[in-house]
Amino acid sequence: MRKRNTESLGEVLKQYFEENPFFRRKIAESRAVSGWKQLLGNMINSYTTNIYLRNNVLYVSLSSPALRAELQMAKDRLIAKLNEHAGMTVVNDIIFR
């Protein structure tokens, strides 16, 4: 006999992750880090040697001092774009190295 209230596995997982704030935040943090390449493009990503998020601070290692200075001036806009891409506020600051 078949149950009538069946749902797809994808729907069940989506519902589970939306209801659990820990997983929702971790997914948003992952989106913010992966969004660096998507939002800034391949040229800037080619100068990015390392990127990670810890305690709401995004650490970005760059191989170009000139690019580091340019991105430092646009830090507030970058934070807003990354948080928008993530779907929630997960980046409060960016430190360029």
PAPA-435547 format. One record per residue: x, y, z of N, C-alpha, C, O in turn; residue number from 1; residue in one letter. Coordinates in nm, 3 decimals. Layout:
BEGIN
((X,Y,Z),(X,Y,Z),(X,Y,Z),(X,Y,Z),NUM,"a")
...
***
This chain:
BEGIN
((0.084,-0.117,0.000),(0.000,0.000,0.000),(0.090,0.124,0.000),(0.189,0.130,0.073),1,"m")
((0.055,0.220,-0.078),(0.137,0.340,-0.094),(0.083,0.453,-0.006),(-0.038,0.475,0.001),2,"r")
((0.174,0.523,0.060),(0.134,0.637,0.143),(0.099,0.755,0.054),(0.160,0.774,-0.052),3,"k")
((0.004,0.832,0.096),(-0.041,0.945,0.015),(0.034,1.074,0.044),(0.031,1.166,-0.038),4,"r")
((0.100,1.084,0.155),(0.170,1.208,0.189),(0.320,1.198,0.164),(0.401,1.241,0.247),5,"n")
((0.357,1.141,0.053),(0.499,1.126,0.022),(0.555,1.257,-0.033),(0.486,1.334,-0.099),6,"t")
((0.683,1.278,-0.004),(0.755,1.395,-0.053),(0.887,1.346,-0.112),(0.937,1.240,-0.075),7,"e")
((0.941,1.424,-0.202),(1.070,1.386,-0.260),(1.180,1.408,-0.157),(1.165,1.487,-0.063),8,"s")
((1.290,1.339,-0.176),(1.403,1.351,-0.084),(1.457,1.494,-0.084),(1.494,1.547,0.022),9,"l")
((1.461,1.557,-0.200),(1.508,1.695,-0.210),(1.423,1.790,-0.128),(1.476,1.879,-0.062),10,"g")
((1.292,1.773,-0.132),(1.202,1.859,-0.055),(1.222,1.839,0.095),(1.221,1.936,0.171),11,"e")
((1.239,1.714,0.136),(1.258,1.685,0.278),(1.390,1.745,0.328),(1.394,1.803,0.436),12,"v")
((1.498,1.730,0.249),(1.627,1.787,0.290),(1.621,1.939,0.294),(1.674,2.000,0.386),13,"l")
((1.558,2.000,0.196),(1.545,2.146,0.194),(1.470,2.195,0.318),(1.511,2.292,0.381),14,"k")
((1.362,2.127,0.352),(1.284,2.164,0.469),(1.367,2.147,0.597),(1.360,2.231,0.687),15,"q")
((1.443,2.039,0.605),(1.526,2.014,0.723),(1.631,2.124,0.740),(1.650,2.175,0.850),16,"y")
((1.700,2.160,0.631),(1.804,2.263,0.640),(1.745,2.400,0.669),(1.809,2.480,0.738),17,"f")
((1.626,2.429,0.620),(1.564,2.558,0.648),(1.519,2.569,0.793),(1.522,2.678,0.850),18,"e")
((1.479,2.458,0.852),(1.432,2.460,0.990),(1.545,2.457,1.090),(1.526,2.499,1.205),19,"e")
((1.662,2.411,1.052),(1.776,2.402,1.143),(1.867,2.523,1.121),(1.934,2.531,1.018),20,"n")
((1.872,2.617,1.217),(1.950,2.739,1.197),(2.101,2.716,1.184),(2.169,2.792,1.116),21,"p")
((2.153,2.613,1.248),(2.297,2.586,1.237),(2.335,2.554,1.094),(2.429,2.611,1.039),22,"f")
((2.261,2.462,1.032),(2.291,2.425,0.894),(2.266,2.540,0.798),(2.342,2.560,0.703),23,"f")
((2.160,2.616,0.823),(2.130,2.730,0.737),(2.243,2.831,0.740),(2.279,2.887,0.636),24,"r")
((2.299,2.856,0.857),(2.411,2.951,0.869),(2.536,2.896,0.801),(2.606,2.970,0.732),25,"r")
((2.565,2.769,0.820),(2.684,2.709,0.757),(2.674,2.712,0.605),(2.773,2.737,0.536),26,"k")
((2.556,2.687,0.554),(2.537,2.694,0.409),(2.556,2.836,0.360),(2.616,2.858,0.255),27,"i")
((2.506,2.934,0.435),(2.523,3.075,0.397),(2.670,3.114,0.401),(2.716,3.189,0.315),28,"a")
((2.745,3.065,0.500),(2.888,3.093,0.507),(2.960,3.034,0.387),(3.049,3.097,0.330),29,"e")
((2.923,2.915,0.350),(2.983,2.851,0.233),(2.952,2.929,0.106),(3.037,2.943,0.018),30,"s")
((2.829,2.979,0.095),(2.792,3.060,-0.021),(2.873,3.189,-0.027),(2.910,3.233,-0.136),31,"r")
((2.900,3.250,0.088),(2.977,3.375,0.090),(3.118,3.351,0.039),(3.170,3.430,-0.039),32,"a")
((3.181,3.243,0.083),(3.317,3.212,0.039),(3.320,3.176,-0.109),(3.406,3.224,-0.184),33,"v")
((3.227,3.093,-0.152),(3.224,3.055,-0.294),(3.179,3.171,-0.382),(3.209,3.174,-0.501),34,"s")
((3.107,3.265,-0.325),(3.061,3.382,-0.400),(3.172,3.477,-0.439),(3.153,3.561,-0.527),35,"g")
((3.287,3.465,-0.375),(3.401,3.553,-0.407),(3.435,3.543,-0.556),(3.448,3.644,-0.624),36,"w")
((3.448,3.422,-0.605),(3.484,3.401,-0.746),(3.371,3.446,-0.838),(3.395,3.510,-0.941),37,"k")
((3.249,3.414,-0.803),(3.136,3.448,-0.887),(3.114,3.598,-0.895),(3.084,3.651,-1.002),38,"q")
((3.128,3.668,-0.784),(3.100,3.811,-0.782),(3.215,3.895,-0.836),(3.191,3.999,-0.898),39,"l")
((3.337,3.851,-0.815),(3.451,3.933,-0.855),(3.515,3.888,-0.986),(3.595,3.961,-1.044),40,"l")
((3.481,3.770,-1.031),(3.529,3.727,-1.162),(3.662,3.653,-1.158),(3.728,3.644,-1.055),41,"g")
((3.698,3.601,-1.274),(3.819,3.519,-1.286),(3.948,3.599,-1.270),(4.046,3.546,-1.218),42,"n")
((3.949,3.724,-1.315),(4.072,3.802,-1.307),(4.115,3.823,-1.161),(4.230,3.799,-1.125),43,"m")
((4.022,3.867,-1.078),(4.055,3.889,-0.937),(4.077,3.755,-0.867),(4.164,3.744,-0.781),44,"i")
((4.001,3.656,-0.904),(4.019,3.524,-0.844),(4.156,3.465,-0.876),(4.209,3.386,-0.798),45,"n")
((4.213,3.502,-0.990),(4.346,3.449,-1.025),(4.454,3.505,-0.932),(4.559,3.443,-0.916),46,"s")
((4.430,3.620,-0.870),(4.524,3.677,-0.774),(4.493,3.634,-0.630),(4.569,3.666,-0.538),47,"y")
((4.383,3.563,-0.610),(4.344,3.516,-0.477),(4.414,3.384,-0.450),(4.393,3.286,-0.522),48,"t")
((4.498,3.381,-0.346),(4.570,3.259,-0.314),(4.502,3.176,-0.205),(4.517,3.054,-0.203),49,"t")
((4.427,3.240,-0.115),(4.357,3.169,-0.009),(4.241,3.254,0.038),(4.250,3.377,0.041),50,"n")
((4.132,3.188,0.073),(4.014,3.259,0.125),(3.942,3.168,0.223),(3.918,3.051,0.194),51,"i")
((3.908,3.223,0.340),(3.832,3.147,0.438),(3.758,3.243,0.530),(3.792,3.361,0.539),52,"y")
((3.656,3.192,0.597),(3.570,3.270,0.686),(3.583,3.216,0.826),(3.568,3.096,0.849),53,"l")
((3.611,3.304,0.921),(3.621,3.264,1.062),(3.567,3.377,1.148),(3.611,3.492,1.136),54,"r")
((3.473,3.347,1.234),(3.412,3.443,1.326),(3.358,3.566,1.253),(3.382,3.679,1.296),55,"n")
((3.287,3.543,1.145),(3.224,3.648,1.063),(3.325,3.742,0.997),(3.288,3.851,0.953),56,"n")
((3.450,3.701,0.989),(3.553,3.779,0.921),(3.604,3.695,0.804),(3.646,3.581,0.822),57,"v")
((3.600,3.755,0.685),(3.649,3.688,0.566),(3.796,3.725,0.547),(3.828,3.843,0.533),58,"l")
((3.883,3.626,0.546),(4.026,3.648,0.526),(4.059,3.612,0.382),(4.034,3.501,0.336),59,"y")
((4.116,3.708,0.311),(4.148,3.690,0.170),(4.296,3.719,0.149),(4.343,3.829,0.176),60,"v")
((4.369,3.619,0.103),(4.511,3.637,0.070),(4.522,3.667,-0.078),(4.470,3.594,-0.162),61,"s")
((4.592,3.777,-0.109),(4.608,3.820,-0.248),(4.755,3.828,-0.282),(4.838,3.862,-0.197),62,"l")
((4.788,3.798,-0.406),(4.927,3.802,-0.450),(4.966,3.938,-0.509),(5.082,3.958,-0.544),63,"s")
((4.872,4.030,-0.520),(4.899,4.161,-0.579),(4.872,4.272,-0.477),(4.758,4.292,-0.435),64,"s")
((4.977,4.346,-0.436),(4.956,4.456,-0.342),(4.866,4.567,-0.399),(4.790,4.629,-0.324),65,"p")
((4.876,4.593,-0.528),(4.792,4.697,-0.588),(4.644,4.656,-0.584),(4.558,4.739,-0.554),66,"a")
((4.615,4.531,-0.613),(4.477,4.482,-0.605),(4.427,4.485,-0.461),(4.311,4.517,-0.436),67,"l")
((4.514,4.451,-0.368),(4.479,4.455,-0.226),(4.434,4.595,-0.186),(4.335,4.610,-0.115),68,"r")
((4.507,4.697,-0.231),(4.471,4.836,-0.199),(4.338,4.875,-0.263),(4.257,4.942,-0.200),69,"a")
((4.316,4.834,-0.387),(4.191,4.865,-0.456),(4.071,4.800,-0.386),(3.968,4.864,-0.366),70,"e")
((4.086,4.674,-0.350),(3.976,4.604,-0.284),(3.952,4.658,-0.143),(3.839,4.656,-0.094),71,"l")
((4.055,4.705,-0.078),(4.040,4.764,0.055),(3.947,4.885,0.049),(3.867,4.907,0.140),72,"q")
((3.959,4.963,-0.058),(3.874,5.082,-0.072),(3.728,5.044,-0.099),(3.638,5.122,-0.068),73,"m")
((3.705,4.928,-0.156),(3.569,4.884,-0.188),(3.516,4.781,-0.088),(3.422,4.707,-0.118),74,"a")
((3.576,4.776,0.029),(3.543,4.671,0.127),(3.396,4.671,0.167),(3.335,4.564,0.174),75,"k")
((3.338,4.787,0.192),(3.198,4.793,0.236),(3.103,4.739,0.130),(3.008,4.667,0.161),76,"d")
((3.129,4.773,0.004),(3.044,4.722,-0.104),(3.062,4.571,-0.121),(2.965,4.500,-0.148),77,"r")
((3.185,4.523,-0.104),(3.210,4.379,-0.113),(3.136,4.302,-0.003),(3.078,4.197,-0.029),78,"l")
((3.139,4.355,0.117),(3.070,4.290,0.229),(2.920,4.282,0.200),(2.858,4.178,0.221),79,"i")
((2.864,4.392,0.151),(2.720,4.393,0.120),(2.687,4.293,0.010),(2.587,4.221,0.020),80,"a")
((2.768,4.287,-0.095),(2.743,4.193,-0.204),(2.757,4.048,-0.160),(2.675,3.964,-0.198),81,"k")
((2.858,4.018,-0.080),(2.878,3.881,-0.033),(2.763,3.837,0.059),(2.716,3.723,0.049),82,"l")
((2.718,3.925,0.147),(2.606,3.892,0.234),(2.478,3.873,0.154),(2.397,3.786,0.185),83,"n")
((2.459,3.955,0.053),(2.341,3.940,-0.033),(2.347,3.807,-0.107),(2.245,3.738,-0.120),84,"e")
((2.464,3.770,-0.154),(2.482,3.643,-0.224),(2.457,3.525,-0.130),(2.403,3.422,-0.170),85,"h")
((2.498,3.540,-0.004),(2.482,3.433,0.094),(2.338,3.420,0.142),(2.297,3.313,0.187),86,"a")
((2.261,3.527,0.132),(2.122,3.522,0.177),(2.101,3.563,0.320),(1.987,3.568,0.367),87,"g")
((2.207,3.593,0.391),(2.198,3.643,0.528),(2.333,3.706,0.564),(2.431,3.688,0.493),88,"m")
((2.337,3.779,0.675),(2.460,3.847,0.715),(2.554,3.747,0.780),(2.530,3.700,0.891),89,"t")
((2.661,3.715,0.709),(2.762,3.623,0.763),(2.901,3.686,0.760),(2.992,3.637,0.827),90,"v")
((2.919,3.792,0.683),(3.048,3.860,0.674),(3.033,4.000,0.734),(2.956,4.082,0.684),91,"v")
((3.106,4.026,0.842),(3.105,4.158,0.904),(3.228,4.240,0.867),(3.225,4.363,0.875),92,"n")
((3.335,4.173,0.827),(3.459,4.241,0.793),(3.538,4.155,0.695),(3.522,4.033,0.690),93,"d")
((3.625,4.220,0.619),(3.714,4.150,0.529),(3.856,4.196,0.560),(3.883,4.316,0.567),94,"i")
((3.945,4.102,0.578),(4.087,4.134,0.600),(4.164,4.082,0.481),(4.163,3.962,0.452),95,"i")
((4.231,4.174,0.413),(4.312,4.139,0.297),(4.455,4.120,0.342),(4.509,4.202,0.416),96,"f")
((4.517,4.011,0.298),(4.655,3.981,0.335),(4.741,3.973,0.213),(4.861,3.949,0.224),97,"r")
***
